[in-house]
């Protein structure tokens, strides 16, 4: 007898078997609230039934189905009696036949305004919660890292397929439930359909409600792995992400997307046969286990090697330290690229030195799936620290997508192009300019005295007041509070109970500072979560710079820790290379230490000695 040791995603240990066939799949019935399905909730999740399971099988008509319960009892039913609709005997399983999905139905997904087909993310399930994928997609989405990576997404208990405007779905007769989404500016669509023998084609119209793209904003995910470029383009179109940065990298002895890098092609661009509205560019994430990771976007020419260094887990076992992140950043800049510090605040080590050296263009907040977590307050605190000592870094958002449970564009960067055309190079320039915000749903724009993020405002030595205004809109992700942030501290806040908000605040300023807008809210409707954050407007009061001694000393300590690692633990091959690598970090330490003395800031720190002096740390 073929048996299935445990139910799919259900660890009660029940035994399912069939004597003249094969059990394909057994899992708990998923119970959805139909009221929620047609309501306005952002995320409708089912509940696993505690008493009912779905069994899929292939068997001879005379086969019998067995279930061994927790107490050891064996329940049996004959498949012929089920198919004939007979009443099962008292000792038999309480079983019913689910209508087979045998009716092929074509789905057309179009834009309401134009009638043109558009890519989208699609979920369909039947009356018992069974997922009904389009043809060519899996019935069970694999969420393992780098396993069967495909145009699919798994969000909690809901599974999705990415489709390019049309598809065919095999459906059962009766009721089916459909969800279609397309990013943060298009209203999600949920419908309940009744399928019968006359159903052949169903057309769905998606309505674009928010118009931020038309106002000069473009969206981007700065951090995606493993997808093929064409699949990344499809997912970007379906999630309404204008720029997807697909990053090649190394994982010990495994390399990903290296063959997709040519240092030239921007898939989707008009120059390469696309419509220019959705772009994919292959860059690299160069990594070290201790010193950190760095994302090198949009550079031209040869791929920057080594992709990883200094041994496992990133590089191969035994590989020496061949370069610093500063070396990678300099080469990316020389080749015309954008340097991003990914997934703040980790890893903490060399990122401090590279920011002090002025080699970083932006800092990234990472959210792999907004259902599981929102914008990290620890990542923001790390960013605040650098702003507080005068390093002006724009914010970007990246998913670090590495499996089907991660959502491409689940957190995204919005950058304002101003009057410039949308090209990949103009997008990089917009990020460098600093007029960006990051979000898991709500879209937010701010001005300070008419100046946008990335700008500087000059005030006289006596200070003054700064007027800030903001606008926030969301399709379905709720937000509850808008906070004005000054040097990392909330100086004003407003409560919100709708999906849009406009307001202004007047902030007294007596010392140089930075100002930004932070939006509280989340997919999970947790009031304390952070759903969006703008980059900063900088305010100079007289000739006094922004400089928080406590933050500067913390950054200095990180640089000292990186130097200690290079001196003591980093795998090395020769002293000359070690001296060159150490010199870059020593330069960063010297610059920041000199600023502390210049500004008369009292501090303690670990002395950094010459590389040629033998010592212990």
Secondary structure, DSSP 8 states (H G I E B T S, - for coil): -EEESSBBTB-S--EEEETTEEEEEEEEEEE--HHHHTS--S----EEEEEEEEEEEEE-TT-EEEEE-TTS-EEEEEHHHHHHT----TTS----------EEEEEEEEETTT--B-EEEEEEE-TT--B--BTTS-SS---STTSS--SEEEETTEEEEEEESEEEEEE-SEEEEEEEE-SSSB--EEEEEEE-TT--EEEEEE-B---TGGGTEEEEEEEE-S--HHHHHHHHHHTT-SEEEEEEEEETTEEESGGG--SS-EETSGGGTS-SSSEEEEEEEEEETTTEEEEEES--SS--S-SB-SSTTTS-TT------HHHHHHHHHHTT-EEEE-STTSS-TTHHHHHHTT--SEEEEE-S-TTT--S-HHHHHHHHHHHTTT---EEEEE--B-STTS-TTSSEEEEE-TTS---HHHHHHHHHHT-EEEESS-EEEEEETTB-TT-EEEE-TT-EEEEEEEEEE-SS--EEEEEEEETTEEEEEEE--SSEEEEEEEEEESS-EEEEEEEEE-TT--TTSEEEEE--EEEEETTB----HHHHHHHHHHHHHHHHHHHHTS--S-HHHHHHHHHHHHHHHHHHHHHHHHTT----------TTS----
